């Protein structure tokens, strides 16, 4: 694959790369799945870069300007120039693995979720992690239906709020229980609305 740049620019415009299928089935770059399995495929520099890019898109969904030298230093990759600098190699790898896509006018479209590993990527992992991934896949096949998971996650979120957890802690707990980030967010919002309504009725507000 040819490099993204012949001369590295000072800034790069980052925008979201929408994909309904991957955003439904995929994994947040900060998730257990990515840190456990994708990390060994992408390497730490590219994984941390993706975390930084997606966090930026959460704050600025319409896109933003990424200062390349500042980002390289923030990730501990230095700001040494040239096409073969550690930071630009990490940036190129996001494209190589089809997690980002260069667009015209200096724009880089970035996936907000990473797909499950393909078989060829799984085979690059140590044997111990391949076994963990196989067990994870089997667990996924045994999970209840999507509607059943949603009902369960909503019930858990409401219970946590009623026990005194705040909204952020409730969503984080659902993530620790390995609910999909989109489901954890939706269930927490649903439970928060009902929790507030119950409080208002109890206080006559």
C-alpha positions as CSV (number, residue, x, y, z in Angstrom):
1,X,0.0,0.0,0.0
2,X,1.4,3.4,-0.9
3,X,2.0,5.8,2.0
4,X,-0.6,8.4,2.9
5,X,1.8,11.3,2.6
6,X,4.9,12.1,0.6
7,X,5.4,15.1,2.9
8,X,3.7,15.1,6.3
9,X,1.3,18.0,6.8
10,X,1.2,19.9,10.0
11,X,-2.5,19.1,10.6
12,X,-5.0,16.5,9.5
13,X,-8.8,16.9,9.4
14,X,-10.4,14.0,11.2
15,X,-14.0,13.0,10.5
16,X,-16.2,10.0,11.3
17,X,-16.4,7.0,8.9
18,X,-20.0,5.8,9.3
19,X,-20.7,2.1,8.8
20,X,-23.9,0.8,10.3
21,X,-22.8,-2.8,10.3
22,X,-19.5,-2.3,12.0
23,X,-20.9,0.2,14.5
24,X,-23.6,-2.4,15.4
25,X,-21.2,-5.3,15.7
26,X,-17.9,-3.6,16.4
27,X,-15.9,-2.6,19.5
28,X,-14.9,0.7,21.0
29,X,-11.1,1.2,20.7
30,X,-11.1,1.5,24.6
31,X,-12.9,-1.7,25.1
32,X,-11.7,-5.0,26.7
33,X,-12.0,-6.7,23.3
34,X,-9.6,-4.2,21.5
35,X,-7.1,-4.1,24.4
36,X,-7.1,-7.9,24.6
37,X,-7.1,-8.9,20.9
38,X,-6.6,-6.0,18.5
39,X,-3.6,-4.7,20.5
40,X,-1.5,-7.7,19.4
41,X,-2.4,-7.1,15.8
42,X,-2.1,-3.3,15.6
43,X,0.6,-2.7,18.1
44,X,0.4,-0.3,21.0
45,X,1.2,3.0,19.1
46,X,-1.6,2.4,16.6
47,X,-4.1,1.3,19.3
48,X,-3.4,4.4,21.4
49,X,-3.7,6.6,18.3
50,X,-7.1,5.1,17.5
51,X,-8.3,5.7,21.0
52,X,-7.2,9.4,20.8
53,X,-8.9,9.8,17.4
54,X,-12.2,8.3,18.5
55,X,-12.2,10.3,21.7
56,X,-11.8,13.4,19.7
57,X,-14.8,12.5,17.5
58,X,-16.9,11.9,20.6
59,X,-16.2,15.5,21.7
60,X,-16.5,17.0,18.2
61,X,-18.8,14.7,16.1
62,X,-18.6,17.0,13.1
63,X,-14.8,16.6,12.8
64,X,-11.8,18.4,14.0
65,X,-8.2,19.4,13.1
66,X,-5.5,17.1,14.5
67,X,-2.1,18.7,15.1
68,X,0.2,15.9,14.1
69,X,3.4,17.0,16.0
70,X,1.5,17.7,19.2
71,X,-0.3,14.4,19.0
72,X,2.9,12.5,18.3
73,X,4.5,14.0,21.4
74,X,1.4,13.3,23.5
75,X,1.6,9.6,22.6
76,X,5.2,9.4,23.4
77,X,6.3,9.0,19.8
78,X,8.3,12.1,19.4
79,X,7.9,14.6,16.6
80,X,10.7,13.4,14.4
81,X,9.8,14.2,10.8
82,X,9.9,12.0,7.7
83,X,7.6,9.4,6.2
84,X,9.1,6.7,8.4
85,X,8.7,8.4,11.8
86,X,7.0,6.2,14.5
87,X,3.9,8.4,14.5
88,X,3.4,8.4,10.8
89,X,3.9,4.6,10.7
90,X,1.1,4.3,13.3
91,X,-1.1,6.6,11.2
92,X,-0.4,4.5,8.1
93,X,-1.3,1.3,10.0
94,X,-4.8,2.6,10.7
95,X,-5.3,2.8,6.9
96,X,-3.5,-0.5,6.2
97,X,-6.0,-2.3,8.5
98,X,-9.0,-0.4,7.0
99,X,-9.8,1.4,10.3
100,X,-9.3,4.8,8.6
101,X,-9.5,6.0,5.1
102,X,-7.8,9.0,3.4
103,X,-10.2,11.4,1.7
104,X,-9.6,14.4,-0.5
105,X,-8.4,17.7,0.8
106,X,-6.4,16.3,3.7
107,X,-9.3,14.5,5.5
108,X,-8.9,11.2,7.3
109,X,-12.1,9.3,7.9
110,X,-11.9,7.1,11.1
111,X,-14.1,4.2,12.2
112,X,-15.6,4.8,15.6
113,X,-15.8,1.0,16.2
114,X,-13.3,-1.8,15.3
115,X,-14.7,-5.0,13.8
116,X,-14.2,-8.4,15.3
117,X,-10.9,-9.9,14.2
118,X,-10.9,-11.9,11.1
119,X,-9.5,-15.5,11.2
120,X,-6.2,-14.5,9.7
121,X,-5.8,-11.8,12.3
122,X,-6.7,-14.2,15.1
123,X,-3.9,-16.6,13.9
124,X,-1.4,-13.8,14.4
125,X,-2.1,-13.9,18.2
126,X,-0.2,-16.1,20.7
127,X,-1.8,-19.5,21.1
128,X,-3.1,-18.5,24.6
129,X,-4.9,-15.5,23.2
130,X,-6.3,-17.5,20.3
131,X,-7.9,-19.8,22.9
132,X,-9.3,-16.8,24.9
133,X,-10.8,-15.5,21.6
134,X,-12.3,-18.9,20.8
135,X,-13.9,-19.0,24.3
136,X,-15.2,-15.4,23.8
137,X,-16.8,-16.4,20.5
138,X,-18.5,-19.3,22.1
139,X,-19.9,-17.1,24.9
140,X,-21.3,-14.7,22.3
141,X,-23.2,-17.6,20.7
142,X,-24.8,-18.4,24.0
143,X,-26.0,-14.9,24.8
144,X,-29.7,-14.2,24.7
145,X,-31.3,-12.4,21.8
146,X,-30.6,-8.7,21.3
147,X,-34.0,-7.8,22.7
148,X,-33.4,-10.0,25.7
149,X,-30.0,-8.3,26.3
150,X,-31.6,-4.9,26.1
151,X,-34.2,-5.8,28.6
152,X,-31.6,-7.2,31.0
153,X,-29.3,-4.2,30.6
154,X,-32.1,-1.8,31.3
155,X,-33.1,-3.7,34.4
156,X,-29.6,-3.7,35.7
157,X,-29.1,0.0,34.9
158,X,-32.3,0.9,36.8
159,X,-31.3,-1.2,39.7
160,X,-27.9,0.5,39.9
161,X,-29.4,4.0,39.8
162,X,-31.9,3.0,42.6
163,X,-29.0,1.8,44.7
164,X,-27.4,5.3,44.4
165,X,-25.0,5.1,41.5
166,X,-24.8,8.1,39.3
167,X,-25.4,8.0,35.5
168,X,-21.7,7.8,34.5
169,X,-20.9,5.0,37.0
170,X,-24.0,3.0,35.9
171,X,-22.9,3.1,32.2
172,X,-19.3,2.1,33.1
173,X,-20.6,-0.8,35.2
174,X,-22.6,-2.1,32.2
175,X,-19.4,-1.8,30.1
176,X,-17.5,-3.8,32.7
177,X,-20.3,-6.5,32.4
178,X,-19.4,-6.5,28.7
179,X,-22.6,-5.0,27.3
180,X,-22.0,-3.4,23.9
181,X,-21.2,0.4,24.4
182,X,-24.2,1.5,22.4
183,X,-26.5,-0.7,24.5
184,X,-24.9,0.4,27.7
185,X,-25.5,4.0,26.8
186,X,-29.1,3.5,25.6
187,X,-30.0,1.4,28.7
188,X,-28.5,4.0,31.0
189,X,-30.4,6.8,29.4
190,X,-33.6,4.8,29.5
191,X,-33.1,4.0,33.2
192,X,-32.1,7.5,34.0
193,X,-35.3,8.9,32.6
194,X,-37.5,6.5,34.6
195,X,-35.5,7.0,37.7
196,X,-36.0,10.8,37.5
197,X,-39.7,10.4,36.8
198,X,-40.0,8.1,39.9
199,X,-38.2,10.6,42.1
200,X,-40.4,13.5,40.8
201,X,-43.6,11.5,41.5
202,X,-42.3,10.6,45.0
203,X,-41.5,14.2,45.9
204,X,-44.5,15.7,44.1
205,X,-42.3,17.6,41.7
